[in-house]
């Protein structure tokens, strides 16, 4: 099971390999690689996308936030 996300003191989200996230355009995907504080690589079905965190602050939604 994936580790849950935590929020460090600077308020930045932390993503771990295996986390599931939702993107407003691409849908739900699994994090497959992380460059902390910079980018995440996410598999959305058969498509992989590299998402730069500074440009995706409003498009990424934590699945646990919707529960």
Secondary structure as UniProt FT lines:
FT   TURN            9..10
FT   TURN            17..18
FT   STRAND          20..23
FT   TURN            24..26
FT   STRAND          27..35
FT   TURN            36..38
FT   STRAND          39..44
FT   TURN            45..46
FT   STRAND          47..52
FT   HELIX           53..55
FT   TURN            57..59
FT   STRAND          60..62
FT   HELIX           63..66
//
